[in-house]
Amino acid sequence: MEGLAMLRQLIGQLQELVEVYGSHPHYHLQQHHHLHLQPSLQFQLPLLNHHSQQQHQQHQHPRWCPINVDEGSPDDYYSFMMAAGKSGSLKMLEPCKPPPTKRSRKERTRGKSSGTTNTTEPMEQHIWKDFPEDLYEAVIARLPIATFFRFRTVCRKWNSLLDSESFSQHCAEVPQATPWFYTITHENVNSGAMYDPSLKKWHHPTISSLPTKLIVLPVASAGGLVCFLDIGNRNFYVCNPLNQSFKELPARSVKVWSRVAVGMTLNGSSTSEGYKILWVGCDGEYEVYDSVRNSWIRPGIMPSSVKLPLSLNFRSQAVSIDDTLYFMRSDPEGIVSYDMVTGIWKQFIIPTPLHLTDHTLAECGGRIMLVGLLTKNAATCVCIWELQKMTLLWKEVDRMPNIWCLEFYGKHVRMTCLGNKGLLMLSLRSRQMNRLVTYNVSSGEWLKVPGCVVPHGRKRQWIACGTAFYPCLTAVA
């Protein structure tokens, strides 16, 4: 009985404290929820630790955590208090935290865009200092290309990774990324612009080794290398736009100054095994450059089965599938191919779809594609065809969304198509409009490209020519 009296006295003191300091708003909600309880059996247990006692001395209101006790006998309450005192479970009842303060719109936007909280945890030196050295290169090789160039400024060791053979092996193990585009705009023919589709960002590299007095155009690519040809067809250059590896090819043995079509293939899986470059003219003259020999060779003459002149479509770059290059021709309409290993030429007569202009070849996963502008009356649309191997006919597989094609209605549109790596960039222009669009052959996705803003140039740029290439940090010309 003495213990029960002490318990009742304690409850009375708690009720007096509630009356003096007021109740928490949440307590009123609990009162409405438990209207059937007796007021004497509803109470809150304040947890006044040392800190809250100091706040009380400074005339600040302590915060309360509600504990609702249902109806029961006094013995039940006594057992509850005694059990809690012995087990220490009351220590788990902490003062209620204040409601979260409302963040500004700027802070909320920053949180959504980053996907993380504003607090950044510092890297623990005692943990990261034991990170295995041999894993640094494996991790850095898998970074986005743009991020790698920022990491090069960390230390001399990371800056020298481009010359490391082990780092090259790690890069070779990484699956090929989305191809980039090396382009020449109509106003800046002596400097190129690279577009990264993954980040939707333009880069403006400076290749100091390229001659500045000549107009040098990108004509082919393979293994991260881009092949350039001066507009006078006087010489060839090979360069990696990312690491500035550069090489001027020896002079050609055949002095052909007419326009030529160019294709490029790898000898193996990477540039370390060498590469080959083929040029072919409309009169049937052609040569092959072998980087292993560092010389041009004439494998033979064009066979009689291939009709001359070739009437090559110079708007269409060569498509490479394994060791074979494909060129588009007209009169007769079709494709000519050259196997870089066997040296065999073939000709395929394939009629072009009607009402088609500005058509070019493309490639995706070993499939030969055709991209062009289909114009009927005043309507114009970009269409995609695939070559059927059995019938050697073009079959339409996709076309640009109609809402985009409406912009071309009644306008004289010209198109430049770049890329034969499964991702195409289309430069569509007329007097009233200028559009840059990418098309993913595998997924059929159309995306608009931000305008290429050349430093100290105009914002509205259209692409005059270019090529697609797989970005490779370690490819050597």
Solvent accessible surface area in square Angstrom, and as a share of the most:
residue,aa,sasa,rsa
1,M,189,0.84
2,E,138,0.62
3,G,23,0.23
4,L,31,0.15
5,A,58,0.45
6,M,123,0.55
7,L,11,0.06
8,R,147,0.54
9,Q,114,0.51
10,L,68,0.34
11,I,32,0.16
12,G,28,0.27
13,Q,89,0.39
14,L,14,0.07
15,Q,54,0.24
16,E,108,0.48
17,L,58,0.29
18,V,23,0.13
19,E,141,0.63
20,V,111,0.64
21,Y,51,0.19
22,G,35,0.34
23,S,33,0.21
24,H,44,0.20
25,P,96,0.61
26,H,73,0.32
27,Y,19,0.07
28,H,90,0.40
29,L,117,0.58
30,Q,36,0.16
31,Q,59,0.26
32,H,131,0.58
33,H,134,0.60
34,H,32,0.14
35,L,136,0.68
36,H,131,0.58
37,L,12,0.06
38,Q,97,0.43
39,P,117,0.74
40,S,61,0.39
41,L,34,0.17
42,Q,20,0.09
43,F,21,0.09
44,Q,1,0.00
45,L,21,0.10
46,P,14,0.09
47,L,39,0.19
48,L,74,0.37
49,N,74,0.38
50,H,131,0.58
51,H,113,0.50
52,S,10,0.06
53,Q,91,0.40
54,Q,78,0.35
55,Q,53,0.24
56,H,86,0.39
57,Q,135,0.60
58,Q,117,0.52
59,H,171,0.76
60,Q,89,0.39
61,H,140,0.62
62,P,11,0.07
63,R,118,0.43
64,W,9,0.03
65,C,21,0.12
66,P,33,0.21
67,I,33,0.17
68,N,51,0.26
69,V,24,0.14
70,D,92,0.48
71,E,98,0.44
72,G,37,0.36
73,S,51,0.33
74,P,54,0.34
75,D,96,0.50
76,D,80,0.42
77,Y,26,0.10
78,Y,85,0.32
79,S,66,0.43
80,F,94,0.39
81,M,41,0.18
82,M,88,0.39
83,A,59,0.46
84,A,6,0.05
85,G,58,0.56
86,K,166,0.70
87,S,84,0.54
88,G,24,0.23
89,S,50,0.32
90,L,46,0.23
91,K,171,0.72
92,M,156,0.70
93,L,63,0.32
94,E,114,0.51
95,P,58,0.37
96,C,41,0.25
97,K,173,0.73
98,P,83,0.52
99,P,104,0.66
100,P,129,0.81
101,T,122,0.71
102,K,183,0.78
103,R,111,0.41
104,S,60,0.39
105,R,186,0.68
106,K,148,0.63
107,E,63,0.28
108,R,83,0.30
109,T,79,0.46
110,R,109,0.40
111,G,16,0.15
112,K,167,0.71
113,S,93,0.60
114,S,66,0.43
115,G,65,0.62
116,T,91,0.53
117,T,103,0.60
118,N,82,0.42
119,T,111,0.65
120,T,121,0.70
121,E,163,0.73
122,P,109,0.69
123,M,139,0.62
124,E,81,0.36
125,Q,147,0.65
126,H,114,0.51
127,I,103,0.53
128,W,121,0.43
129,K,142,0.60
130,D,106,0.55
131,F,54,0.22
132,P,67,0.42
133,E,110,0.50
134,D,103,0.53
135,L,79,0.39
136,Y,63,0.24
137,E,35,0.16
138,A,19,0.15
139,V,77,0.44
140,I,6,0.03
141,A,10,0.08
142,R,131,0.48
143,L,43,0.21
144,P,75,0.47
145,I,28,0.14
146,A,18,0.14
147,T,25,0.14
148,F,2,0.01
149,F,62,0.26
150,R,152,0.55
151,F,70,0.29
152,R,62,0.23
153,T,119,0.69
154,V,94,0.54
155,C,55,0.33
156,R,223,0.81
157,K,118,0.50
158,W,42,0.15
159,N,69,0.36
160,S,59,0.38
161,L,8,0.04
162,L,29,0.14
163,D,133,0.69
164,S,28,0.18
165,E,132,0.59
166,S,50,0.32
167,F,0,0.00
168,S,36,0.23
169,Q,107,0.48
170,H,43,0.19
171,C,21,0.13
172,A,78,0.60
173,E,114,0.51
174,V,42,0.24
175,P,115,0.72
176,Q,130,0.58
177,A,59,0.46
178,T,57,0.33
179,P,10,0.06
180,W,11,0.04
181,F,0,0.00
182,Y,6,0.02
183,T,0,0.00
184,I,4,0.02
185,T,3,0.02
186,H,50,0.22
187,E,74,0.33
188,N,44,0.22
189,V,48,0.28
190,N,90,0.46
191,S,55,0.36
192,G,8,0.08
193,A,2,0.02
194,M,8,0.04
195,Y,4,0.02
196,D,3,0.02
197,P,23,0.14
198,S,80,0.52
199,L,94,0.47
200,K,109,0.46
201,K,108,0.46
202,W,29,0.10
203,H,40,0.18
204,H,69,0.31
205,P,26,0.16
206,T,110,0.64
207,I,19,0.10
208,S,98,0.64
209,S,59,0.38
210,L,24,0.12
211,P,41,0.26
212,T,103,0.60
213,K,195,0.83
214,L,72,0.36
215,I,57,0.29
216,V,11,0.06
217,L,45,0.22
218,P,3,0.02
219,V,31,0.18
220,A,8,0.06
221,S,9,0.06
222,A,10,0.08
223,G,22,0.21
224,G,0,0.00
225,L,0,0.00
226,V,0,0.00
227,C,0,0.00
228,F,2,0.01
229,L,11,0.06
230,D,1,0.01
231,I,107,0.54
232,G,32,0.30
233,N,14,0.07
234,R,156,0.57
235,N,28,0.14
236,F,1,0.00
237,Y,14,0.05
238,V,0,0.00
239,C,0,0.00
240,N,0,0.00
241,P,3,0.02
242,L,14,0.07
243,N,32,0.17
244,Q,77,0.34
245,S,24,0.15
246,F,58,0.24
247,K,49,0.21
248,E,98,0.44
249,L,2,0.01
250,P,48,0.30
251,A,72,0.56
252,R,13,0.05
253,S,81,0.52
254,V,20,0.12
255,K,129,0.55
256,V,17,0.09
257,W,135,0.47
258,S,61,0.40
259,R,155,0.57
260,V,14,0.08
261,A,15,0.11
262,V,8,0.05
263,G,2,0.02
264,M,4,0.02
265,T,6,0.04
266,L,37,0.18
267,N,59,0.30
268,G,31,0.30
269,S,103,0.66
270,S,39,0.25
271,T,19,0.11
272,S,104,0.67
273,E,94,0.42
274,G,7,0.07
275,Y,4,0.01
276,K,44,0.19
277,I,0,0.00
278,L,0,0.00
279,W,0,0.00
280,V,1,0.00
281,G,0,0.00
282,C,36,0.22
283,D,81,0.42
284,G,8,0.08
285,E,54,0.24
286,Y,6,0.02
287,E,0,0.00
288,V,5,0.03
289,Y,0,0.00
290,D,15,0.08
291,S,19,0.12
292,V,107,0.62
293,R,160,0.58
294,N,74,0.38
295,S,41,0.27
296,W,23,0.08
297,I,59,0.30
298,R,119,0.44
299,P,65,0.41
300,G,31,0.30
301,I,144,0.73
302,M,17,0.08
303,P,49,0.31
304,S,121,0.78
305,S,83,0.53
306,V,4,0.02
307,K,105,0.45
308,L,81,0.40
309,P,85,0.54
310,L,0,0.00
311,S,36,0.23
312,L,14,0.07
313,N,30,0.16
314,F,57,0.24
315,R,104,0.38
316,S,10,0.07
317,Q,52,0.23
318,A,9,0.07
319,V,0,0.00
320,S,28,0.18
321,I,28,0.14
322,D,130,0.67
323,D,53,0.28
324,T,26,0.15
325,L,1,0.01
326,Y,37,0.14
327,F,4,0.02
328,M,13,0.06
329,R,5,0.02
330,S,52,0.33
331,D,98,0.51
332,P,35,0.22
333,E,75,0.34
334,G,5,0.05
335,I,2,0.01
336,V,0,0.00
337,S,5,0.03
338,Y,3,0.01
339,D,37,0.19
340,M,17,0.07
341,V,111,0.64
342,T,84,0.49
343,G,27,0.26
344,I,93,0.47
345,W,13,0.05
346,K,111,0.47
347,Q,53,0.23
348,F,58,0.24
349,I,92,0.47
350,I,2,0.01
351,P,77,0.48
352,T,27,0.16
353,P,33,0.21
354,L,141,0.70
355,H,108,0.48
356,L,20,0.10
357,T,69,0.40
358,D,16,0.08
359,H,44,0.19
360,T,5,0.03
361,L,6,0.03
362,A,0,0.00
363,E,21,0.09
364,C,11,0.07
365,G,79,0.76
366,G,27,0.26
367,R,87,0.32
368,I,19,0.10
369,M,2,0.01
370,L,0,0.00
371,V,0,0.00
372,G,0,0.00
373,L,1,0.01
374,L,26,0.13
375,T,49,0.29
376,K,114,0.48
377,N,160,0.82
378,A,39,0.30
379,A,49,0.38
380,T,10,0.06
381,C,14,0.08
382,V,0,0.00
383,C,0,0.00
384,I,0,0.00
385,W,14,0.05
386,E,32,0.14
387,L,20,0.10
388,Q,58,0.26
389,K,160,0.68
390,M,184,0.82
391,T,86,0.50
392,L,62,0.31
393,L,90,0.45
394,W,34,0.12
395,K,118,0.50
396,E,68,0.31
397,V,67,0.39
398,D,42,0.22
399,R,99,0.36
400,M,2,0.01
401,P,50,0.32
402,N,113,0.58
403,I,127,0.65
404,W,45,0.16
405,C,14,0.08
406,L,126,0.63
407,E,50,0.22
408,F,4,0.02
409,Y,134,0.51
410,G,58,0.55
411,K,64,0.27
412,H,148,0.66
413,V,12,0.07
414,R,90,0.33
415,M,1,0.00
416,T,20,0.12
417,C,13,0.08
418,L,6,0.03
419,G,8,0.08
420,N,19,0.10
421,K,36,0.15
422,G,12,0.11
423,L,16,0.08
424,L,0,0.00
425,M,0,0.00
426,L,0,0.00
427,S,1,0.01
428,L,0,0.00
429,R,48,0.17
430,S,25,0.16
431,R,237,0.86
432,Q,125,0.56
433,M,7,0.03
434,N,27,0.14
435,R,78,0.29
436,L,11,0.05
437,V,4,0.02
438,T,10,0.06
439,Y,5,0.02
440,N,49,0.25
441,V,13,0.07
442,S,87,0.56
443,S,77,0.50
444,G,28,0.27
445,E,88,0.40
446,W,25,0.09
447,L,69,0.34
448,K,105,0.45
449,V,15,0.08
450,P,60,0.37
451,G,44,0.43
452,C,0,0.00
453,V,75,0.43
454,V,12,0.07
455,P,74,0.47
456,H,200,0.89
457,G,33,0.31
458,R,143,0.52
459,K,151,0.64
460,R,139,0.51
461,Q,2,0.01
462,W,70,0.24
463,I,0,0.00
464,A,39,0.30
465,C,30,0.18
466,G,1,0.01
467,T,4,0.03
468,A,1,0.01
469,F,1,0.00
470,Y,49,0.19
471,P,15,0.10
472,C,38,0.23
473,L,8,0.04
474,T,19,0.11
475,A,2,0.01
476,V,99,0.57
477,A,21,0.16
